[in-house]
Amino acid sequence: MQCNYLLKFVIGFLVLLCSMPTDLSAQRKVGDILFDDALVHIIRIRLDQQEYWDSLTYYKKVSDATNKKLYLQAAMVTIDGMPFYSAGLRFKGASSYLYQQGKKKSFKVKLDKFVDCQDYDGVTTFNLNNSFRDPTMMREKLYLDYLNEFGAHAPRASYAKVYINNEYWGLYLLTEDINKEYLVYNFGSAKGNLYKGEPSAYLTKLGREAADYKEHYEKSNHKKEDDWRDLVNLINTIHGPDLSSLLYKTQLDPVLNTQSCLKAWALNNFLLNMDAYNMEFQHNYYLYKNPETERFEWISYDGNYAFGAWYEEGKDLEDIYSYDIYKTDEEEKSPLSHNMLSISPVYKDEYKSIMKKVANKFSDSEIYWTIDKIYKLIKDAAHDDPNKMYTNEEFEKNIKETIYDQNFSNYPTPGLREFLQKRRDNVLNQLNAIN
């Protein structure tokens, strides 16, 4: 289907008019409107298929089995009053899909799936995340914001009230998709190869051919070229011959932005986002070969388990707060973080310096002000959410205090404020002990 250029012109003009800054010297960037987190956006999805839920479920099953993403055609998606016809919609997620009780599944929306050139503020694709295992609905938002603030690449995020066929479906976190738009916005070009670390993407040396790696990584762009040499070269470099000297740094730094990795890993560790490469589960990252620098960039995403929301059987809260700041999995599962944090003294020192900055940042009362600001923004939408996983009482309480999750064997989920105070104290004790 070809663009309706008149409609596109009118929509584009309205977007520009509504988003024009009061300071004419200010430059608006792609996605600034959609990811404006000063308000809760309104997204309305109209599905005319009688059995649309069954279709979405079937498409998810096929997509997971074949790795070919199938979209249901929505009659209309409206974003803050702006209509888009025949947009693509599908379920997304792994545990957030399988174990989320009820109807509040996560979605991916692709505005230009069936109609070329449809975009909102330059954005064609975005995610609607359901805040699985997070009573506060703030964990992933805070995690992504702080990654970006510290210079570790991550999606932007805002909130949206989502309606399906005029029924309020719930409060969602609206996150940026890691795609061509994201690469151009952040790196100035999308010409490099983008790899998704799924599944079991340990960065382990498996062989010399692309076929050795295709079951462990997903090539997200330039699929026709089928050229994996840059990723194979990176993995070979990770397994360098001398990990304990400056030689390893001189080999690795030219092919990987190691500072961005260390920043992401320090935040993963401090905030105990266990569902991350340097923590307990080696995935939820992208690697992008930046053509401007010829180095890979580390891009993190998915932070609903941050602030200690992931719980391991047999552990208590003190075990959570005292998690080792240098902890990584064994070399077989996470050779990159293992080599950099457990063996290389140069990278360990750099990581320690970053961790100190993180701990100092989270001592600032501004963090509590940020939590309060988000709470005031989303409170009404969260309370009214008919499909959320937790009660309003649990939403309110978990901002400050630990709750015990009745959905998951009464596992403890630390309160945001309580977590920040106790985790920071423990991290500072570890850092001081190292001195």
N, C-alpha and C positions, 0 to 999 in steps of 0.2 A: 504494500500500500504506500503510495507516495504522500509526501508532506502536503498538508493543506497550508500553503504559504501565507495566505491572508490571515487564517486563524493564528498561525505561529507568529506573524508580525504583531497582531493585536495583543496576544499573550505576552510576547517579549516586551512590548511597549509598556504594558501594565506592570509587569515585574520591575522594569527599570524605573518607572514612575514611583511605585510604592517603596522602592529600596533606595531612592536617591538620597545620599547623605546630606545632612544639613551643612557640613563642612565640604564645600565643593572640591577642596583639594584632596579629600579622602578618596581612596581607590577601593571600589568594591571588588571582591574576589569571588570566583566561582563557588557556589554553595553557601555564601555568607548568610543568605536569607533562610535557607532550609535548615542550616545548622546553627541558627540564632537561638541560643539557649536562655534568652531572657523571657521567653514565652513558651507556652505549651501549644504546639501546632495542632490543627484539626485535619485529620485525614479520613476521608469517606471513600469506601470501596463498594461499588455496586456490582453484584454478581447475578446474572440472569439465569444461570444454569440451575435447574431444580435440585440436582444432587451435587452441588458444587463442593461440598465437604468431602464426599466420597471421591470425587475426581482429584482434588488436591492430595488426598491420602494416597491414592493410586499413583499419581505422578511422583510423589515423594519416594514411594517404594521402588519404582522403576529407576528414578534418578540415582538413588543410592546403589542400586545393583549394577547400573551401566555407566555411572559417572557422566551421563548426558542429562543436563538440566532441562526438565520439562516445565513449561509454564501454562497455567490456565489463563484464558483470555477474560479479563474483567471488562464489563461493559463500560465502566468509568471509574477513574480514581480522581478524587478532588483533593487538592492540597490547599488549605487555607482559602477555599472558595474558587480556586482555579481548576477547571476541568481538563482531564486528559482521557481520551477515548481509547478503548481497546488496549489497555496496559497489561503487562504480564504479571502474574502473581503465582508464587509457589511457597510451600513450607520450606523452612531451613532449620539447621541445627542437628545436633546429635543427642546428647543427654537432655538438652532443653526441649527437644521434641519428644523423645521416648518417655521421659519420666515426668513431664509437666502434666499434672492432672487437669482434666477438663478441656475447655475449648481454646484456652489462651496459648496457641502455638506461635512461634516466631515466623515471620514472613520475609521474603525478598520481593521487592517491587521493581519492575523494569518497565519504565514508561515507554521506551522505544522498541519493545519486543515485537509488536505487531504493526506499529505505525512508525515509520522512519522519522527521525529528527525531533521527536517529542522529548523535551527536557524541561525541568523546572530550575531556573537560576543556573543553567549549565549542567545540572545533575540529571542523569538518565536512570540511575539505579541506586537504590538505598535499601537498608535493612530495618525491620521493625522487630526488635528483640524483646522477649517477654520477661526478663529479669528472673530467670529460673534460679531457685534456691536463695533468693535475696528478698527478705521481708521488707527492707527499706527502699527497694527499687533505685538505689543510688550507687551501689558498688561499682558497676561497670562504668557509669558516667564519671565518677571521681577518678577511677583508674585510668581511663582514656585521657581525661583532661590533664592529669599529672604527667603522663607519658609525654604528651605534646609539650607541656610546660618545661619539662626537663630536656627537651630536644631529642627524645626517643620517638621515632616515627610511629604513628597510630592514627586511626580514624577520628574524625570529629563526631560529636554526638549532641543531640538535643532530645526533647520529649515531644510525644504526640498522643493525643486522644484519638483512638482508632474506632471507626464505626464500620460495620458491615451490614449493608442493606438497611441502613438507618438504625441499627441496633448498636448501642455502645458496647464495644468488645473489650475495651480496657486501655490502660495507660501503658504505652510502649516507649522504649528507648530507640530513637531514630538515629541510626549510625551510618556513617559513610561507607560505601563499598570500596574495596581495594581493586580498582580497575584502571582503565586508561585515564579517566578523568582525575583520579587520585594521583597517578604518577605524574601527569602534566602539572597539576597544581603544586605538588611537593618537590619535584625534581626537574621540572621544565621540559621533560620529554618522556614519551612512552615507548621509545624505540628499543629499549633493552628488554631482556627476558625477565619474566616474573614467574616465580615458582612458589607454590603453596605447600607448606610443610604438613601434608596430610597424605596418608596416615603413617604412623611409625617413622617419622622423618628425623632420624637420629643424627644425620650427617656422618654416618659411619661409612668408611671406605668399603665399597662393595665390588668394585671392578673398574674397568676402563671404558666400558661402552654405556651408551644411554639406556639400553635395555635393562641394565643392571639396576637402574634407579627409578624406572617408570612406575613400579608398583608402590613406591614409597613417597613420591612427590607428584604434584599436579602442575603441569605447565599451563599457566593461565592465559598466556598470549603467544602470538607467533607460532601457533601450533603446526601450521603447514610446513614451516622450515624444519621443525623437529630437530633443532640443534641444541644439544645439552652439554656441549663441551665446556662452557663457562662454569656450570654447576659441578661437573666432574673435576675440573681444575681446582675449584674452591675446596672441595672435599679432600682432594689429594694434598692441598696445602695445609689444611687443618691437621693432617697427620704428618706434620713435619718431622725431620730427623732429630732435631735438638729443641726440646720444649722448654728447657730451663734457662736459656740464655737470650740475649738481645737478638740473636739470629732469628729466633722464631717470630719476634715482633717485626723484624725487617722483611720477613717473608709473608706474614699474614696481613699486615696493615695495607699493603698495596692492592690487595684483592678484596678486602672487607673493611667496612667502616666499623672498627672494633669499639670505638667510643659509644656509638649508638647502641651496640649490643650491651655493653657494660651498664649503660644508663637504664635500659629496659630490664636487665636482669636484676639490678639493684632495687628497682621499684617492685618487680615481681616478688623478690625476697622480702623486702620490708613490709609490703602489703599482703604477703603470703597468698599470692595468686598461684595456687598449686598447679593449675591447669596451663602450664607454660614450660618452655623448653628447658630452662635451667632449674626447674623445680621437679615435680613428680611425674608429669606427663608431657612428653616431648612433641608438642604440636602447637597449633594456634599462632603460627607466624608465617610471614612471607619473606622471600629473598628477592630483591630486585637489583639487576645488574645495571647500575646507573651509567649510561653512555657518556655522560659529561666527565665523570671521574674514573671510569673503568673499575669501580669498586662495587661490591654488593652492599646493599642497604638492608638492615634488619627492620621489619615492620611487624609490630605486635597488634593483636586484636583479641577480643573476647575476655572480659574481666569480671564476669558475674560472681566468680568464686573469690575475688579479692576481699581483703579485710577478714581473712580467716574463715570464709564460709565453707571451705572444703574441710571435712572432718574424716580422720582415719581411725578405724576401730582400735580400741586399746589406748588411745591418747587422751589426755585431759587438757584443760585449757592452758595450764602452765607449759605443757609440751608445745602447744601452738605458739604461745608468746615467745618461747625460748628457742625457736627454730634457728639452727646454725646459719649465720649470714654467709658462710662460704659453701653451704651444702649444695652439692650437685649429685646427679645420679652417677652410677658407675660409668667408666669410660665407654663401655659397649653401647650404652643408650644415649649418652650426651657427650661425645668426645670434645666438642668445641668448648662448652662451658667447663668441662672437666679439665681440659688442658689449660684454659685461661685462668681459672679460679683456684684450681687445686695444685697446679704444677708450676706455671710460669710466674716467677716473682714480680716481673715487670707489670703484668696485667693485674695481679693480685693487689699491688700497690695502687694502681689506677682505680680499680674497683673499690678499694677501701676509701679512697678520697671521695669518690662519688657517693658511697653509702653515708659518709659523714654529712655531706650536703643534703642528702635525702632526710636524714634524721633531724638535722637542724631545721629543714623546711617544715617538717611535721610537728615541730615544737611551737610553731607560730599559731597564735590565736585565730589567724586568718582562716585556718583549716576549719575550725568550728563555725566560723562565720559563713564559710562556703556551704557547709552541711545545712546550717539553718536556712540559708537563702534557697537552696534546692527544696528543702522541706516545705517552705512556705509556697514555693512555686507549684509543687505537685500534690500537695496535701489533698485538696478537694477532688482532683481527678483520681488519685489513688484510693481515697475512701469510697468513691462512687464506682470503682472498677468492679464489675460483677463477676469476673472470671479470674481474679488474682488468686495466687496460691496460698496467701496468708490473710489473717484477719486484720481488721483495722487496729485492733489492740496490739497485735504483733508488729505491725508497721510502725506504730508510735513507739513502742517499747524498745525495738531493736536499734533505733537510732542512738540510744544511750547504753542500753544494757543487753546482756546475753539472753537469748531465748533458747528453749530446747525444742527442736523441730519435731513435731509430732508426725509429720509426713515422712521423716527419715529416722526412725528408731530413736527419737529423742536426742539426736546429736546436737551439741551446742553450736549456736551461731553467735559469735561475739557481737556486741553492740559497737557501732562505729566509733563513738567517743571513747568507750572503754578500751577497745582494741588499740586505737592510736596511742593512748597514754601508756598502756602496759607494753605494747610492742616496742615503742620508742625507748622506754626505759631499759628494756632488755637488750635492744640493739646497741645502745650507748654503753652498756656494761660490757658487751662483747668487744666493741671497738676499743674501749679503755683497757681491757685485759690484753689486747694484742700489742698495745703500745709498749 
